[in-house]
Amino acid sequence: MDLKTIQKLEFDKICDILQNYAITYIGKNYCKNLKPMYSKTEIEKATNQTTEASILLYRKGNIPIAEIENITSHIKMLNSNLALSAKYLLDLANIFKISRILKEYYLSTEIDMSEFCNLTSLFENLYTNIGIEKNIYNSILDENTISDDASSTLSSIRKNIKNKEQEIRNKLNNMLHQKYIQEPIITIRNERFVLPIKNEYRSDVKGFIHDISSSGSTVFIEPISIFELNNEINTLKIEENLEIQKILQKLSSLFFELTNELENNSNLIGIIDFIFAKAKYSNSIDASPATITDKKQINLINCSHPLLDKNTAVKNNIYLGKDFTSLIITGPNTGGKTVSLKTTGIIVLMAMSGLHIPAKEGSSIFVFDNIFADIGDEQSIQESLSTFSSHMSNISHILKNVTENSLVLLDELGSGTDPLEGANLAISILEELNSIGSLTISTTHYPELKHFAITNSNFENACVEFDLVTLSPTYKLLIRYTWN
């Protein structure tokens, strides 16, 4: 697809909007990188997925999907049989959890699965393992906390630690009301229990100094009477950390043989998120699926530009290819000629990308091999190109690359030069495109082009309506073929 055309038709803005409906980073990436397809089969499959997702949203409400982490580094560690951190294990459990919830969402109620043949395989291929999922969540409370229930050994160690700590507190509590105590509190320094002693009494308390307050008035001393108990606690904490590492290693080993399933689930969650983002966007603009036709025709019924407010945008019928292959649109400035041009282009791009289109159901498009557009003023100061030269450069590129299966959109063809020369040049370009066989829509101010269209069977005139009473445009497109 011609990249300039995608930019001119602002398809990137559609992708930006689409990203807002995705939840996961993978889904957002699919939205961001959405591009037109050229296979009718692929387009129809993508469109049907959007349709089926839209139906599910209507019947079952929002899909229960949540963000997932990028697990690239997780997989590398698993492939090396390394123990994962608590956070990494929770990340993987979350993927299994979301996969399970998605499956339950899809399969929980009685539905005719034949209606959703394009989605079924995505949900069915999600791997679930409730045993591993529960094991992780029962063993890990959060990314910094391993549950006492993770192992009987860990539970025993922690009970011993609590008992030793209580024994220390009991001994220190008996000392809190002595005259040498700065404040009646038990505190910790260097992971050992200590007492805040007035500096002038430091020599009266037998023990080890661990810290001194910034003012120098308080000395934090570990009394000799609890020295061994503190040592025992530190030994138990070392044992606790070793046991936690064993637990993390054991939990990590549950995933060693499931790296393919994890990667597959991660991608499937992203794809499902992407498809449902398309469905949500479709519902937001009241869009419909386009029919993909083998005939080189465009038939857009009650269509509007997707970037305009759906409640105020004027809806038009735009069609060509059946009775004529080139459409010439005339009308006043700011009357809607360029909008009609852009509407056609962006709707075709949307349909070829598997999106629903802002048009009435029954609208159809052909799968073009390319769409070319010369829209707007691309005068370049750096390249010293005038407006006319810029247009001619674009049109030269189009004529070199266009085929009979291309769509060409030309705005104000022949403008920027002498009117008579511009009109003759525009006619020559349109004749060349007609001889190639492409479908062409062109806007113009030249009356010569209107007369030319009348005398050539492959051409048809159209205009944007102007209200003579209010002296303002209605933005309604009128194609001469329907005039009576």
C-alpha positions in Angstrom: 0.0 0.0 0.0 1.3 3.5 -0.9 2.5 4.9 2.5 1.8 8.5 1.4 -1.8 7.6 0.8 -2.1 6.0 4.3 -0.8 9.3 5.8 -2.9 11.5 3.6 -6.1 9.6 4.4 -5.2 9.8 8.2 -5.5 6.0 8.6 -2.9 6.4 11.4 -5.5 8.4 13.4 -7.9 5.4 13.2 -5.1 3.2 14.5 -4.5 5.6 17.4 -8.2 5.6 18.3 -8.2 1.9 18.1 -5.4 1.6 20.6 -7.5 3.3 23.2 -9.9 0.3 23.1 -7.2 -2.3 23.6 -6.1 -3.3 27.1 -2.9 -5.2 26.7 0.4 -4.0 25.3 0.2 -6.7 22.6 -3.3 -5.7 21.6 -2.2 -2.1 21.4 0.7 -3.0 19.2 -1.6 -4.9 16.8 -3.8 -1.8 16.7 -0.8 0.5 16.1 0.6 -1.7 13.3 -2.8 -2.4 11.6 -2.4 -2.4 7.8 -4.6 -3.2 4.8 -4.6 -6.8 3.5 -4.8 -8.0 -0.1 -6.3 -11.4 0.3 -10.1 -11.5 0.1 -10.0 -14.6 2.4 -7.9 -12.9 5.0 -10.0 -9.7 4.9 -13.2 -11.6 5.3 -11.8 -13.7 8.2 -10.6 -10.5 10.0 -14.0 -8.8 9.3 -15.9 -11.8 10.6 -13.8 -11.9 13.7 -14.7 -8.2 14.4 -18.4 -9.0 13.7 -18.4 -12.0 16.1 -16.7 -10.1 18.8 -19.2 -7.3 18.4 -22.1 -9.8 18.9 -20.4 -11.3 22.0 -20.0 -7.8 23.5 -23.7 -7.2 22.9 -24.8 -10.6 24.4 -22.3 -11.0 27.2 -20.9 -7.6 28.0 -17.3 -6.5 28.2 -14.6 -9.1 27.8 -12.8 -9.9 31.1 -9.3 -9.1 29.9 -6.5 -7.4 31.8 -2.9 -6.2 31.1 -0.2 -8.9 31.0 3.5 -8.5 31.3 6.1 -8.9 28.6 7.4 -12.4 29.5 10.4 -12.5 27.2 12.9 -12.5 30.1 10.7 -14.9 32.0 10.9 -17.4 29.2 14.7 -17.0 28.8 15.1 -17.8 32.5 12.8 -20.8 32.4 14.7 -22.2 29.3 17.8 -22.0 31.5 16.1 -23.8 34.4 16.6 -20.8 36.6 14.4 -19.8 39.6 12.1 -16.9 38.9 11.3 -14.1 41.4 8.0 -14.0 43.1 6.9 -11.2 40.8 7.8 -13.2 37.7 5.9 -16.2 39.0 2.8 -14.0 39.6 3.2 -12.6 36.0 3.0 -16.1 34.6 0.1 -17.1 36.9 -1.7 -14.0 35.8 -1.5 -15.2 32.1 -3.0 -18.6 33.1 -5.7 -16.8 35.2 -6.7 -14.4 32.3 -6.6 -17.4 29.9 -9.0 -19.3 32.2 -11.3 -16.4 32.7 -11.4 -15.7 28.9 -12.4 -19.3 28.3 -15.1 -19.2 30.9 -16.4 -16.0 29.4 -16.6 -17.6 26.0 -17.9 -21.0 27.0 -19.9 -20.2 30.2 -23.3 -19.7 28.6 -25.1 -21.7 26.0 -24.5 -20.2 22.6 -24.5 -21.6 19.1 -20.8 -22.0 18.5 -21.4 -22.1 14.7 -22.0 -18.3 14.9 -18.5 -17.8 16.1 -16.4 -20.1 14.0 -13.7 -17.4 13.5 -13.2 -16.9 17.2 -13.6 -20.4 18.6 -10.1 -21.6 17.9 -8.6 -18.6 19.6 -10.4 -19.3 22.9 -10.1 -23.1 22.6 -6.3 -22.9 22.1 -5.8 -21.0 25.4 -3.9 -23.3 27.7 -5.2 -23.4 31.3 -3.9 -25.1 34.4 -5.9 -24.3 37.5 -3.6 -26.4 39.6 -0.5 -24.4 38.9 -2.5 -21.2 39.1 -3.8 -22.0 42.6 -0.4 -23.2 43.7 1.2 -19.9 42.8 -1.5 -17.7 44.3 -1.5 -19.9 47.5 2.2 -19.7 47.9 2.8 -16.0 46.9 0.9 -13.2 48.6 2.5 -10.4 46.6 5.8 -9.8 44.8 7.5 -9.3 48.1 5.8 -11.9 50.3 5.9 -15.7 50.3 3.0 -17.2 52.2 3.6 -19.3 55.4 1.6 -22.0 53.6 4.1 -22.3 50.8 5.8 -25.1 52.7 5.7 -26.8 56.1 9.4 -26.0 56.6 8.8 -22.3 56.0 5.9 -22.3 58.4 7.9 -24.0 61.1 10.9 -21.6 60.6 8.6 -18.5 60.9 6.9 -19.8 64.0 10.4 -20.3 65.6 11.3 -16.7 64.6 8.1 -15.3 66.2 8.8 -17.3 69.3 12.3 -16.1 69.6 11.2 -12.5 68.9 8.6 -12.7 71.6 11.2 -14.1 74.1 13.4 -11.1 73.3 10.6 -8.7 73.8 9.7 -10.2 77.1 13.2 -9.8 78.3 13.6 -6.2 77.0 10.2 -5.1 78.4 11.5 -5.7 81.9 14.2 -3.2 81.2 12.1 -0.4 79.7 11.4 1.4 82.9 15.0 1.7 84.0 16.4 5.3 84.4 18.9 4.7 81.6 16.2 4.3 79.0 15.8 7.3 76.7 12.3 6.2 75.5 10.3 3.1 76.6 10.4 1.5 73.2 12.1 -1.6 71.7 13.7 -0.9 68.3 15.8 -2.6 65.7 19.3 -1.7 64.3 21.2 -3.9 61.9 18.4 -6.4 62.1 19.0 -6.9 65.8 16.8 -5.9 68.7 18.2 -3.0 70.7 17.3 -0.5 73.4 17.6 3.4 73.2 20.0 4.2 76.1 20.8 7.7 77.4 24.3 8.5 76.4 25.4 9.3 80.0 24.4 5.8 81.1 26.0 3.9 78.2 28.7 2.3 80.4 26.0 1.1 82.8 24.4 -1.3 80.2 26.5 -4.3 79.2 26.1 -5.0 75.5 27.0 -4.0 72.0 26.5 -0.5 70.5 24.9 -0.6 67.1 24.0 3.1 66.5 24.1 6.6 67.9 21.4 9.2 67.3 22.3 12.3 65.2 22.2 14.5 68.3 24.5 12.0 70.2 22.1 11.9 73.2 20.9 8.3 72.5 22.9 5.2 72.1 21.3 2.0 70.7 22.6 -1.0 72.6 22.0 -4.7 72.2 22.0 -6.0 75.8 24.3 -9.0 76.4 21.3 -10.9 77.8 19.6 -11.1 74.3 22.8 -11.5 72.2 22.4 -15.3 71.7 18.6 -14.9 71.0 19.4 -12.3 68.3 21.9 -14.7 66.8 19.4 -17.5 66.7 16.9 -15.2 65.0 19.4 -14.3 62.3 20.3 -17.9 61.8 16.6 -18.7 61.4 16.2 -15.8 58.9 19.0 -17.3 56.8 17.2 -20.6 56.9 14.0 -18.8 55.9 15.6 -17.2 52.9 17.1 -20.5 51.8 13.7 -22.1 52.1 12.1 -19.3 50.1 14.7 -19.9 47.3 13.8 -23.6 47.4 10.1 -22.7 47.1 10.7 -20.3 44.2 12.8 -22.9 42.4 10.1 -25.5 42.9 7.3 -23.2 41.7 9.5 -22.2 38.7 10.0 -25.8 37.8 6.2 -26.1 37.2 6.7 -23.8 34.2 9.8 -25.4 32.7 7.9 -27.6 30.3 5.2 -24.9 29.6 7.2 -22.2 27.9 5.5 -22.7 24.5 2.1 -22.6 26.2 2.9 -19.4 28.0 4.2 -17.7 24.8 1.2 -18.9 22.9 -1.3 -17.8 25.6 0.4 -14.4 25.7 0.0 -13.9 22.0 -3.6 -15.2 21.9 -4.6 -12.9 24.7 -3.1 -10.0 22.6 -4.9 -11.1 19.5 -8.3 -11.5 21.3 -7.8 -8.1 22.9 -7.1 -6.6 19.4 -10.1 -8.2 17.8 -12.4 -7.0 20.6 -10.8 -3.5 20.4 -11.9 -3.5 16.7 -15.4 -4.6 17.9 -15.6 -1.9 20.6 -14.5 0.8 18.1 -17.1 -0.5 15.6 -19.8 -0.2 18.2 -18.7 3.3 19.1 -19.2 4.6 15.5 -22.2 2.5 14.7 -20.2 0.7 12.0 -21.2 -2.3 9.9 -19.2 -5.0 8.1 -18.4 -4.4 4.5 -19.1 -7.0 1.8 -15.9 -7.9 -0.1 -16.8 -8.2 -3.7 -14.9 -9.8 -6.6 -16.3 -7.1 -8.9 -14.2 -3.9 -9.2 -16.8 -1.7 -7.6 -17.3 0.5 -4.6 -20.8 0.9 -3.1 -21.0 2.8 0.1 -24.5 3.4 1.5 -25.2 6.2 4.0 -21.5 6.5 4.7 -19.6 9.2 6.7 -16.1 9.9 7.6 -15.0 7.9 10.7 -13.2 10.9 12.3 -16.3 13.1 12.2 -18.9 13.2 14.9 -21.3 10.4 14.0 -24.3 12.4 15.3 -23.7 15.5 13.0 -21.8 14.1 10.0 -23.7 14.2 6.8 -24.2 10.7 5.3 -23.7 10.1 1.6 -24.0 7.4 -1.0 -20.7 6.9 -2.8 -20.4 4.4 -5.6 -18.5 3.7 -8.8 -17.3 0.8 -10.9 -20.7 -0.6 -12.1 -21.9 2.0 -14.6 -18.8 4.3 -14.6 -15.2 4.0 -13.5 -14.3 7.6 -12.9 -16.3 10.1 -10.8 -15.7 13.9 -11.1 -16.9 15.9 -8.1 -17.5 19.7 -8.4 -18.7 22.3 -6.0 -17.7 25.3 -3.9 -14.8 25.5 -1.6 -15.4 24.0 1.9 -18.5 22.3 0.4 -17.4 18.8 1.2 -15.6 17.7 -2.0 -12.4 16.7 -0.3 -14.3 15.1 2.6 -16.1 12.8 0.1 -12.7 11.9 -1.4 -11.1 11.1 1.9 -14.2 9.3 3.1 -14.0 6.9 0.2 -10.3 6.3 0.7 -10.3 5.8 4.4 -13.4 3.5 4.4 -11.7 1.3 1.8 -8.6 1.2 3.9 -10.7 0.3 7.0 -12.5 -2.5 5.1 -9.3 -3.9 3.7 -7.9 -4.0 7.3 -10.8 -6.1 8.7 -12.5 -3.1 10.4 -16.2 -2.4 10.2 -17.0 0.7 8.3 -19.2 3.8 9.1 -21.7 2.9 6.4 -25.0 1.0 6.2 -24.9 -2.8 6.1 -24.8 -4.0 2.5 -22.0 -1.6 1.5 -19.3 -3.3 -0.5 -15.7 -2.7 -1.6 -13.2 -4.4 -4.0 -9.8 -5.5 -2.8 -7.6 -3.0 -4.5 -3.9 -3.7 -5.1 -3.1 -0.1 -4.1 -4.8 3.2 -3.3 -3.1 6.4 -4.5 -4.1 9.8 -3.3 -3.0 13.3 -4.3 -4.8 15.5 -1.7 -3.8 18.8 -0.2 -0.9 21.2 -0.8 2.5 19.6 -0.4 4.6 22.6 -1.4 8.1 21.9 -0.3 10.5 24.8 0.6 13.4 22.5 1.1 13.0 20.8 -2.3 11.9 24.1 -3.9 8.7 22.5 -5.2 5.8 24.8 -6.0 2.2 23.6 -5.3 1.7 22.7 -9.0 5.1 20.9 -9.2 4.3 19.0 -6.0 1.0 17.8 -7.5 2.7 16.8 -10.7 5.4 14.9 -8.9 2.7 12.9 -7.0 0.7 12.3 -10.1 3.8 11.2 -12.0 4.4 8.6 -9.2 0.8 7.5 -9.5 0.9 7.0 -13.3 4.1 5.0 -13.0 2.7 2.6 -10.4 -1.1 2.5 -10.9 -2.7 -0.7 -12.3 -6.2 -1.6 -13.4 -6.9 -2.8 -9.9 -6.0 0.4 -8.2 -8.1 3.2 -6.7 -6.9 6.7 -7.4 -8.1 9.8 -5.5 -7.2 13.2 -6.9 -8.0 16.5 -5.2 -8.3 19.6 -7.4 -6.7 17.9 -10.4 -4.8 20.4 -12.6 -4.9 23.3 -10.1 -2.0 25.7 -9.4 -1.4 26.6 -13.1 -3.2 28.4 -15.9 -6.8 27.4 -15.9 -7.0 26.3 -19.5 -3.7 24.4 -19.4 -4.7 22.9 -16.1 -8.0 21.7 -17.4 -6.4 20.1 -20.5 -3.8 18.5 -18.3 -6.4 17.1 -16.0 -8.4 15.6 -18.9 -5.2 14.0 -20.2 -4.5 12.5 -16.8 -8.0 11.2 -16.4 -8.0 9.7 -19.9 -4.7 7.9 -19.1 -6.1 6.5 -15.9 -9.3 5.4 -17.7 -7.2 3.6 -20.3 -5.3 1.8 -17.6 -8.7 0.7 -16.1 -8.3 2.0 -12.5 -11.2 3.4 -10.5 -10.8 7.2 -10.1 -12.4 9.9 -8.1 -11.4 13.5 -8.8 -12.5 16.9 -7.5 -12.3 20.0 -9.6 -13.4 23.5 -10.2 -12.9 23.3 -14.0 -16.1 23.3 -16.0 -14.2 21.7 -18.8 -14.0 18.5 -16.8 -17.7 18.4 -16.2 -18.3 18.7 -20.0 -15.7 16.0 -20.6 -17.5 13.6 -18.2 -20.8 14.1 -20.0 -19.4 13.0 -23.3 -17.5 10.0 -22.0 -19.3 6.8 -21.0 -16.8 5.7 -18.3 -17.1 9.1 -16.5 -19.8 10.5 -14.3 -20.4 13.9 -12.7 -21.2 14.6 -9.1 -21.5 17.7 -7.0 -21.7 18.8 -3.4 -25.1 20.4 -2.7 -25.4 24.1 -1.9 -28.5 25.5 -0.2 -29.6 28.6 -2.1 -31.8 29.8 0.7 -29.2 29.7 3.5 -26.3 30.3 1.0 -24.4 27.5 2.8 -23.2 24.0 1.8 -25.2 21.0 2.9 -22.2 18.6 2.4 -24.5 16.3 0.5 -23.0 14.5 -2.4 -25.2 14.2 -5.5 -24.1 11.8 -8.3 -25.5 12.7 -11.7 -26.3 9.1 -12.5 -29.2 9.3 -9.9 -30.4 12.8 -11.0 -33.8 12.9 -12.6 
